[in-house]
Amino acid sequence: MASGAISLPQRRLPSVDQLLRLDEAVVAVRLFGHAQVVAALRESLQSLRDAMAGVDGHGIEGSVPAIDDILSEAIARLEARAAPRVRQVFNLTGTVLHTNLGRAILAEEAIEAAARAMRNPTALEFDLGKGRRGERDELVRGLLSELTGAEDATVVNNNAAAVLLTLNTLADGRNAVISRGELIEIGGAFRMPDIIAAAGSRIVEVGTTNRTHLRDYARAIGPDTGLLLKVHTSNYRIQGFTKEVPAPELALLAKEHSTLLVNDLGSGTLVDLSRFGLSKEPTVADAVREGADIVTFSGDKLLGGPQAGFIIGRRELIARVNRNPMKRAMRVDKIRLAALEATLRLYLHPERLTERLPTLRHLVRSPAEIEALAQNIMPAVAAAVGSGFSVEVAACASQIGSGALPLETVPSFGLAIRSADPKASGQAIASLTAAFRDLPVPVIGRIADQALIFDLRCLEDLAAFTSNLSHLELSGVQ
Ligand SMILES: *Cc1c(COP(=O)(O)O)cnc(C)c1O
């Protein structure tokens, strides 16, 4: 076969150099750079060679693609690879703070502040009054104290870091006393017993799953006690025959025994949500007033800011937290501090909060307004999905998400899309859901009762939503 090898089709594949001389390749090199284009072309040629080798060199005379087609295929792959992985989506799941969809979206004020900090040198650790080195926490310390009543505050990467750092600082090698009913798992890798262990503390569980009494804590306190830890049961409720010890009683007990009370609030809101018609969730100021020595909470849950974790409380304890070398590994950068400061400032003017803070704006949106929106876009969605599906406006229930008011739902409206063919419904809905995920701006809903539900609580940009719909491709769905 040695002489026959010359006539094998793979010998007639163009060389990388030949491909690079084509006009389209010159443009691609300008866009993606020489190295990426060459690598993509080599990949294309190799896969063609592999495919041909599998056919034994016989009867595939016509199967060498045209040189232009080889190039176009390589460029299409480069373009697909260059598309951003951090993709914007429409969150129509009905969960306002969806952890998998990035939790809070930020206020315009926060976005502008973050963009300014990104574009420019910023006085991050520089005291402009005194003209010397300053501290980055200074930028938000005053605001946090004002909004929560705490003596002092510091900011770290997220609330998991806030809990970890607090425990490591105040109870390294010592006991953290916690109720069995509060040993939460938030999802992913955040399980309270693991965090306590990772902080170097020993967990001392008290009480039972459903009932923990003050005397249970009292009995557990001893010379090795570093602190009492109270944890907001963010994503579940224990109901029925239950008992938990209110924070003020725990604070008193801690004081009597010269130990500390740390209250991990999780979502932690800065305003009383009942003023906006939502259920009351304990505020951070409540937790401080109830006597906790330290309170920890998240920046991107109900607070509506960027990812961050706050540690607030007594001045000398915050000073100890700040002296912990771990703090450096968890600090936040200028971009987030800028966004945080701007977000916190909005809380100084609570009357306009529901306008400016998207999280709250979405949460308080009236069912009537959402229903009108649903009626408005229903024809466009019906036209896009075609005759294989029915689309109707339906009442539904939104959730806050991210461990705030876990049993609470907020009445909402949306579109319910069902297959016209009840026998093939599961497959049709699965394909339709995939087609919506495949849009230029993926649309994420939820499936319930064989229907794809789009809860419209968080939809604001109607024009963007409808123009996006025109790209819906339902090949093979119906
Ligand atoms: C969400 C939550 C955490 C973790 O906060 P992140 O900001 O997601 O790190 C910790 N504790 C409680 C009670 C929570 O609800």
The ligand as a Tripos MOL2 file, in Angstrom:
@<TRIPOS>MOLECULE
LIG
   15    15     1     0     0
SMALL
NO_CHARGES

@<TRIPOS>ATOM
      1 C1        -26.8920   31.7220   53.4220 C.3       1 LIG1
      2 C2        -26.4400   31.4510   54.7940 C.ar      1 LIG1
      3 C3        -25.0750   31.3080   55.0750 C.ar      1 LIG1
      4 C4        -24.0330   31.3960   53.9900 C.3       1 LIG1
      5 O1        -24.0030   32.6860   53.4760 O.3       1 LIG1
      6 P1        -23.2310   32.9860   52.0730 P.3       1 LIG1
      7 O2        -23.2770   34.4720   51.9600 O.co2     1 LIG1
      8 O3        -23.9900   32.2660   51.0270 O.co2     1 LIG1
      9 O4        -21.8550   32.4780   52.2360 O.co2     1 LIG1
     10 C5        -24.7040   31.0630   56.3610 C.ar      1 LIG1
     11 N1        -25.6180   30.9580   57.3510 N.ar      1 LIG1
     12 C6        -26.9450   31.0900   57.1190 C.ar      1 LIG1
     13 C7        -27.9050   30.9600   58.2630 C.3       1 LIG1
     14 C8        -27.4000   31.3410   55.8290 C.ar      1 LIG1
     15 O5        -28.7130   31.4690   55.5780 O.3       1 LIG1
@<TRIPOS>BOND
     1     1     2 1
     2     2     3 ar
     3     2    14 ar
     4     3     4 1
     5     3    10 ar
     6     4     5 1
     7     5     6 1
     8     6     7 2
     9     6     8 1
    10     6     9 1
    11    10    11 ar
    12    11    12 ar
    13    12    13 1
    14    12    14 ar
    15    14    15 1
@<TRIPOS>SUBSTRUCTURE
     1 LIG1         1 GROUP 0 **** ****
